[in-house]
Amino acid sequence: MQRILDKLAGFEEAFALELIGKSIANGWQGLVFAKTGEQYQEWLAAKRKKTQGTGTRAQPQPDLMNVTRQTTSICHQLSALEAQQANFKDYPAHTLAMLHGQLQSLWRKARQLQMFGSEIYRITALGNEVKQLINQHKSN
């Protein structure tokens, strides 16, 4: 744990928070990788470019802690739904419809937060399964 914190200490706080947010969204697969130093240099260059300005009003920066909280929340909700997945076939149609709406909302939020494609795929797969179950209820 201390080694990871020592590695993160070499980066600016905002970049370290981005790394943490990406790691959470990716199921804690790691924080610092071989290309992280290169990505940090690119991040610094982009940051310098933003602060130099273009003569236009700067765009507001996202609240990284809020983004991290939202990303974590989506991951927790997705995991909870996946844990219930085996029981979906026993749900009544109205519950499946509510569940489908919840998954659509999660999908939109995940896209807005630019979460990893793997999470968006998992949400999509669950949504497709629920939609199939809804269609089965309609045909019965």
Secondary structure, 3 states (H helix, E strand, C coil): CHHHHHHHCCCCHHHHHHHHHHHHHCCCCCCCCCCHHHHHHHHHHHHHHHHHCCCCCCCCCCCHHHHHHHHHHHHHHHHHHHHHHHHHHHCCHHHHHHHHHHHHHHHHHHHHCCCCHHHHHHHHHHHHHHHHHHHHHHHC
